[in-house]
Amino acid sequence: MFVAQGTAATWPEEVRRLARERDAVILAHNYQDPAIQDVADHVGDSLELSRIAAITDASTIVFCGVHFMAETAKLLSPDKTVLIPTDQAGCSLADTIDADQLRSWKAEHPGAAVVAYVNTSAAVKAEADVCCTSSNAVAVVESIPPDQPILFLPDQFLGNHVRRQTGRDNIHVWMGECHVHAGISAADLRAQVEADPAAEVLVHPECGCASSAIWLAGVGDLPADRTRILSTSGMLGAARDMTAKTALIATEIGMLHQLRKVNQHTTFRPVNPKASCRFMKMITPELVLRCLREGHDEVQVPLDVAERARQSVERMVAIGRPGGAR
């Protein structure tokens, strides 16, 4: 049992005590370390946590995730203090495009609607018309008139997935990628399915193998009726009702903790056991304590950027998930 330094309390007890003192709500993404997920007030995907940040009564939000997520919380709750245990927790996908690059791309496609994945900086969000997450990207795109061109950024794999799902050929996709999801290959997936052909297969649309998974299912190399492309929240919903003996999960390995909590009868195995985000894992128990004790690191967004970025994020939250699930 981890004991907080300088106290007889266990780490979870000390975290909860400090959170009460600071009037803080602790939000943790599905990719966080299991111990941090278990101590958080709320665990979820980017859309769920964005909604909670927008409506919380707490005066302080402690965001255990990567920096763009904490920025998004600040956009939605500008009057609250938003803390992240370390501001070094960046995102390789968000880093694939900046505001200057987006402005240049927009100039090449006048009149196009800009859909920015939430995995972007506030400065990029400020240049977008609407944001999306992997769970509502299709719904966001379908909210745009079908004859209007779309610039979708920055994830190429999610963009191509949305293009397939909507059937729209006027979507231009930025060629960015998440280094973790891009590293989950079709070869990994195929090998795991060959080793366990009866398993369910759940693939995040950011994965490099997502397009291959659809094609392989179509030609019979993967089980078509048991291969699904899902966001992390979609995976969680699927896991609750799952009766299969095993399920192969193609996403960051932190997600396995939540899947195992909602279904203890199915064995959940990663397609790539090395698919761990070093940025997510920068949030450690020790840094969560420091954050609550000392108020480090506080997240700020320049007012001129925040006002424009907030509009695109609020549109994302309003659209929610397909079928009204938000």
ABEGO torsion letter per residue (X at the ends): XBBBBGBABBAAAAAAAAAAAAGBBBBBBAABBAAAAAABABBBBAAAAAAAAAABABABBBBBBBAAAAAAAAAABAABBBBBABAABBBAAAAABBAAAAAAAAAABBGBBBBBBABBBAAAAAABABBBBAAAAAAAAAABBAABBBBBOABAAAAAAAAAAAGBAABBBBBBBBAAAAABBAAAAAAAAAABAABBBBBBAABAAAAAAAAAAAAGABBAAABBBBBAAAAAAAAAABABABBBBBBBAAAAAAAAAABAABBBBBABAABBBAAAAABBAAAAAAAAAAGOBBBBBBAAAAAAAAAAAAAAAAAEBBGGBX
